Amino acid sequence: MPPVSARDLKLPPNMVSLARIPLAVLFPFVIVSPGAAFAVLLAAALTDVVDGYLARKNNQVTALGAIIDPIADKTFAVTVVVTLIVTKMLPLWAVPALLVREIFELPLVLWVLATRRSRDKSTVKASANVLGKLATVIQFGAVMSALAWPEALHTLLGLAALAGAFAGIAYWVRALRQMKRAPEPVGE
C-alpha cells in the first residue's frame, strides 16, 4: 500500500468514511426522536459497508483510508454509546459488552505499531474479518434495540460481547500467523 497522501482524501471511499463524523455530531441532537436517531444509525452503518466496498471495487484502498475508517468508526461508536448512557437508554454496564472487541484489539494495534519499525512493511494487516463484521452488525443491533426494542437489549449485548471476543481473538490469531510469515529484518 502506498504511503498516506492528501490527494486520497478526495477519493469516494474516504469521503464516505468521513461522512460518519458529521453523523456522529448529529446523533446527540436527534436522540430525542427515535425515528431520526435510527435513521442516523442506519446511515452510519451503510457508510461503513459502502466505503469498504467502493475501495475494493474501484481499487482505491489507501493508507489514508486505513486511518480514516477506524477513526470514523470509533468516533461514531463512542458518540452513540455516550449519548445513550447520558440519556439513560443504555445502562453503564453495557459499555464493556460493546467495547470487548476493541479491548482485545488495542494491544494488537499497539504491538503492530511498535514492531512495524523493526520489520518489513508487510508485517501485519489488521483489516476486518468476517467475525469482526458480524460483531459490528450485532453491536449496531444492540444499540438500535436500545432505541426501539429495549426488551432485547440484554440478549443482544451478550451476543455482541461474544462476537466481539471471538473477533478480537481471530484478529490476534491472524496477526500471529502473519508475524510468523513476515521476513526478519536484515542487518539489525
C-alpha positions as CSV (number, residue, x, y, z in Angstrom):
1,M,0.0,0.0,0.0
2,P,1.4,3.4,-0.9
3,P,2.1,6.0,1.8
4,V,-0.5,8.4,3.1
5,S,-1.4,11.1,0.5
6,A,-3.6,14.1,1.0
7,R,-5.0,13.6,-2.5
8,D,-6.5,10.3,-1.3
9,L,-8.9,12.4,0.9
10,K,-10.9,13.2,-2.3
11,L,-11.4,9.5,-3.2
12,P,-15.1,8.4,-2.8
13,P,-14.4,5.6,-0.3
14,N,-12.6,8.1,2.0
15,M,-15.3,10.7,1.6
16,V,-17.9,8.1,2.6
17,S,-15.9,7.2,5.7
18,L,-15.6,10.8,6.6
19,A,-19.4,11.2,6.4
20,R,-19.6,9.3,9.7
21,I,-18.0,12.2,11.5
22,P,-20.9,14.6,10.9
23,L,-23.3,11.8,11.6
24,A,-21.6,11.4,15.0
25,V,-22.0,15.1,15.7
26,L,-25.7,14.9,14.6
27,F,-26.6,11.9,16.7
28,P,-26.9,13.5,20.2
29,F,-29.2,16.1,18.7
30,V,-31.6,13.6,17.1
31,I,-31.7,11.2,20.1
32,V,-35.0,12.8,21.2
33,S,-36.6,11.4,18.1
34,P,-36.2,7.6,17.9
35,G,-37.0,7.6,14.1
36,A,-34.4,10.2,13.4
37,A,-31.8,8.5,15.7
38,F,-32.5,5.2,13.9
39,A,-32.0,6.9,10.5
40,V,-28.7,8.3,11.6
41,L,-27.6,4.9,12.9
42,L,-28.6,3.3,9.7
43,A,-26.8,5.9,7.6
44,A,-23.7,5.4,9.6
45,A,-23.9,1.6,9.2
46,L,-24.4,2.0,5.4
47,T,-21.3,4.3,5.1
48,D,-19.3,1.6,7.0
49,V,-20.3,-1.0,4.4
50,V,-20.2,1.2,1.3
51,D,-16.7,2.7,2.0
52,G,-15.0,-0.7,2.1
53,Y,-17.0,-1.9,-0.9
54,L,-16.1,1.1,-3.0
55,A,-12.4,0.9,-2.0
56,R,-12.1,-2.7,-3.0
57,K,-14.3,-2.5,-6.2
58,N,-12.5,0.6,-7.5
59,N,-9.1,-0.4,-6.4
60,Q,-8.9,2.6,-4.1
61,V,-7.7,1.0,-0.9
62,T,-5.3,3.6,0.6
63,A,-3.2,4.1,3.6
64,L,-5.3,7.2,4.4
65,G,-8.5,5.2,4.2
66,A,-7.0,2.6,6.6
67,I,-6.6,5.5,9.1
68,I,-9.8,7.4,8.4
69,D,-12.2,4.4,8.5
70,P,-11.4,3.2,12.1
71,I,-11.2,6.8,13.4
72,A,-14.7,7.5,11.9
73,D,-15.9,4.1,13.3
74,K,-14.7,4.8,16.8
75,T,-15.8,8.5,16.8
76,F,-19.3,7.4,15.8
77,A,-19.4,4.5,18.2
78,V,-18.2,6.5,21.2
79,T,-20.6,9.3,20.5
80,V,-23.5,6.9,20.3
81,V,-22.6,5.0,23.4
82,V,-22.0,8.2,25.5
83,T,-25.3,9.7,24.2
84,L,-27.3,6.6,25.1
85,I,-25.7,6.4,28.5
86,V,-26.3,10.1,29.2
87,T,-30.0,9.7,28.1
88,K,-30.3,6.5,30.3
89,M,-31.2,4.5,27.2
90,L,-28.2,2.2,27.7
91,P,-27.0,1.0,31.1
92,L,-23.5,1.8,32.1
93,W,-22.7,-1.9,32.5
94,A,-23.3,-2.3,28.7
95,V,-20.1,-0.4,27.8
96,P,-17.7,-3.4,28.3
97,A,-20.0,-5.6,26.2
98,L,-19.9,-3.1,23.3
99,L,-16.2,-2.5,23.7
100,V,-14.9,-6.0,24.2
101,R,-13.5,-6.3,20.6
102,E,-11.7,-3.0,21.0
103,I,-10.3,-4.2,24.3
104,F,-8.9,-7.3,22.6
105,E,-7.6,-5.4,19.6
106,L,-5.9,-2.4,21.3
107,P,-2.8,-4.4,22.4
108,L,-2.6,-5.9,18.9
109,V,-2.7,-2.4,17.3
110,L,0.0,-1.1,19.7
111,W,2.1,-4.2,19.1
112,V,1.8,-3.8,15.3
113,L,2.8,-0.2,15.5
114,A,5.8,-1.0,17.7
115,T,7.1,-3.8,15.6
116,R,6.4,-2.2,12.2
117,R,9.5,0.0,12.6
118,S,11.8,-3.1,13.0
119,R,10.2,-5.4,10.5
120,D,9.3,-5.5,6.8
121,K,6.4,-3.2,5.8
122,S,4.3,-6.4,5.2
123,T,4.2,-7.1,8.9
124,V,0.5,-7.4,9.8
125,K,-2.6,-6.4,8.1
126,A,-5.4,-5.6,10.6
127,S,-8.2,-5.5,8.2
128,A,-11.7,-6.6,9.2
129,N,-12.6,-10.3,9.1
130,V,-16.0,-11.9,8.9
131,L,-16.2,-12.2,12.7
132,G,-15.4,-8.5,13.1
133,K,-18.1,-7.6,10.6
134,L,-20.6,-9.9,12.4
135,A,-19.6,-8.3,15.7
136,T,-20.2,-4.8,14.3
137,V,-23.7,-5.9,13.0
138,I,-24.6,-7.3,16.4
139,Q,-23.3,-4.2,18.1
140,F,-25.4,-2.0,15.8
141,G,-28.4,-4.2,16.6
142,A,-27.8,-3.8,20.3
143,V,-27.6,-0.1,20.0
144,M,-30.7,0.0,17.8
145,S,-32.6,-2.2,20.3
146,A,-31.8,0.4,23.0
147,L,-33.9,2.8,20.8
148,A,-36.7,0.6,19.6
149,W,-36.8,-2.7,21.5
150,P,-35.3,-2.4,25.0
151,E,-36.5,-5.9,25.9
152,A,-34.0,-7.4,23.6
153,L,-31.1,-5.3,24.8
154,H,-29.7,-7.8,27.3
155,T,-29.7,-10.7,24.8
156,L,-28.1,-8.5,22.0
157,L,-25.5,-7.2,24.4
158,G,-24.5,-10.7,25.4
159,L,-24.2,-11.7,21.7
160,A,-22.3,-8.5,21.0
161,A,-19.8,-9.3,23.7
162,L,-19.3,-12.9,22.5
163,A,-19.0,-11.9,18.9
164,G,-16.6,-9.1,19.9
165,A,-14.4,-11.5,21.9
166,F,-14.3,-14.1,19.1
167,A,-13.5,-11.3,16.5
168,G,-10.7,-10.0,18.8
169,I,-9.3,-13.5,19.2
170,A,-9.5,-14.1,15.4
171,Y,-7.6,-10.8,14.8
172,W,-4.8,-12.0,17.2
173,V,-4.6,-15.4,15.6
174,R,-4.3,-13.9,12.1
175,A,-1.7,-11.4,13.3
176,L,0.4,-14.0,15.0
177,R,0.3,-16.1,11.8
178,Q,1.3,-13.1,9.7
179,M,4.1,-12.3,12.1
180,K,5.5,-15.8,11.8
181,R,5.5,-15.5,8.0
182,A,7.0,-11.9,7.9
183,P,10.7,-11.9,7.0
184,E,13.1,-11.0,9.7
185,P,14.9,-7.6,9.0
186,V,18.4,-7.9,7.7
187,G,21.3,-6.2,9.5
188,E,19.6,-5.4,12.8
